[in-house]
Amino acid sequence: MLVTDRPVGREVLRLWREAMPEKPIAVVRLTEPHGTLRRLPTMYGRPTSAILPFGIPMYTVPRQPGSGGGVDEDASLYEALAVAERFAQDREFAQDGEQLVEPSQTPVRSSGARPGRASVLMVGAGVVNLVTAQLLHAEGYEVAIVDAAPDPRAGKPWAAYGTSRGGGNARMFTYTEMDDYHAKSADEVECMTLFDRPPSQAGWDVRRHEGEEDRQWVQDFRRVRPWLARAYNGDILGLNRRAGELWQTWLHTRPHLFDDVDLRHDILRLYQDGPHLEAARHRQNAVGATVASYRSAEVRERFPALAHAAPHAFAGGIVVEGFTVNVHDFMARLLDDLEAGGVHLRFDLRVEEIMRDEPSAVTGVLTGDGPLVYDHYVVSPGVDNDALRRQIPSLQQVQGVLGCWATIPNDTPALEHSLKVARRGHVAEDANVTVGRDESGESVLMIGSGYGWTGSDPHNIDERKLEDIHAAVADTVEVLFPDAYERIGGRDGLRGTQKHCVRPWTASNLGIFETSAAGSGAFVVTAGHNTGGFAQAPVIAEAVSHALRGVGHPMHTLYHPLRTQRVFNAMAGSGGAAH
């Protein structure tokens, strides 16, 4: 890839092509801005702007406007490098034998599948795999689901479940979910030491001891350069955009799944400090999510539930497109619908081994009840399955980052819109406040917040450090809802509602999507979606559907488990260029 801000001479192109006759090469050209905001890349990549002599494609990238006017040269270069990286990954992926095409509506049976109705085993019954199972069942597959945890509808203690059912009964979709947490400019240094500091020092480390895989994971996190982090973030947001389109389709074509799940549309985002609020306005406008924007006094007037919030609670707010659901109830609707349609459900049954033949194609999975053999397999295991981690190398990229939950009554005047709360520098820096119902049907607010890195072992949690996050969540509750906080008995009253869940996280902050051969079809792994599993569930399902039909999908490239390592290898080979 040649990244340049000037024309490339024909002789240079000729010599370059002669030197690399068999290699995919391309030019990324920075051009002058035309007074428009930066366009987020689409999930299908950037279209070729022109074909130069000798068949060399060229991609144009307008220089990025600075916040104070003029041009942001660093941002412009990062954007150009991001386009270059995507081109290189696509071509590398194509050399692996994958198809680089946009999703097709034409059903294509995988080449190895048995005649008749193809069967699929879903390993894991978190919300991502349940949404995927719903799509595959609708497409005519014979679907079965197996999970090591109890049936989510059984109402067992929260610690018996994984992330989707074990955490709060709340999930949110917005266009900026699953944000990338790396430094995106050279002067951002705080995030580089997140894993060295405990929550009491505004860090993420809640481990009791260091695991043997932990140091390498942190090193990989730190190796992601700002330009690459921006590329990843753009790709994540592009997938969110597609997920939003698919969620809208689900709402219109499967409305029964959203009955009685306390569906709430539009999210109020609150920002504690003015500069953060202003930057967020630009960002939400750029992704086309803004519905309305309010100053602090207007927030208190328009949302009476926040009228008594502390004076410093927020500088203002932005209402953005999105929705929230009671996710436990949504999972129950999915399971009821799948079961009524003939999907075979098996709970309290752990997959202990991936069975393979000599060429390493998957032939089945082994459980405590014996082998299970299907045409296709879709594995979405969360973070707590040592046996699968040992057998599926890509899962070794996944470590745990916990989040804490608390619940308070949604008192009169009741909050009608769910919230996203940003408190820069606070231990509970980002919080979701979801409007929903408790088990007795009473209206409640479920507050989820905090980041606690557990390393490779999701149970490696120092209770004292965990308590620091719970205390920070309690502080957020007191600042926003002081009356409700006092009525439940303050910190002591809130303790009775505390829980936590451990989210699957990768050092790249990208999800994982891996496809390999099964004896009669495909073996697909989806994992590591940090805070965005629910938000991206329908586009993950779409990518799985395409993989089973032998059709390419952008997620196959964007979440390929070798994507980041390929960049690291290229940087090492060039002496560490493109810092």
Secondary structure, DSSP 8 states (H G I E B T S, - for coil): -EEESS---HHHHHHHHHHSTTS---EEEEE---S-------TT-----EEEGGGEEEEEEE--B-TTSSB-HHHHHHHHHHHHHHHHHHHHHHHTT-------SS----TT--SSS-EEEEE--SHHHHHHHHHHHHTT-EEEEE-SS--GGG---GGGS-HHHHS-S-EEE-TT-S---S--STT--GGGGGGGS-GGGT--B--SS--TTHHHHHHHHHT--HHHHHHHHHHHHHHHHHHHHHHHHHHHH-GGGGTTS--EEEEEEEESSHHHHHHHHHHHHHTT-EEEEEEHHHHHHH-GGGTTS-TTS-SEEEEEEEEEE-HHHHHHHHHHHHHHTT-EEE-S--EEEEEE-TT--EEEEEETTEEE--SEEEE--TT--HHHHHH-GGGGGEEEEEEEEEEEE--SS---S-EEEE-TTSTT-EEEEEEEE-TTS-EEEEEEEEEEEEET-TT---HHHHHHHHHHHHHHHHHH-HHHHHHTTHHHHHHTT-EEEEEEEETTS--EEEEEEETTEEEEEEE--GGGHHHHHHHHHHHHHHHHTT---HHHHHT-TTHHHHHHHHHHHTTS---
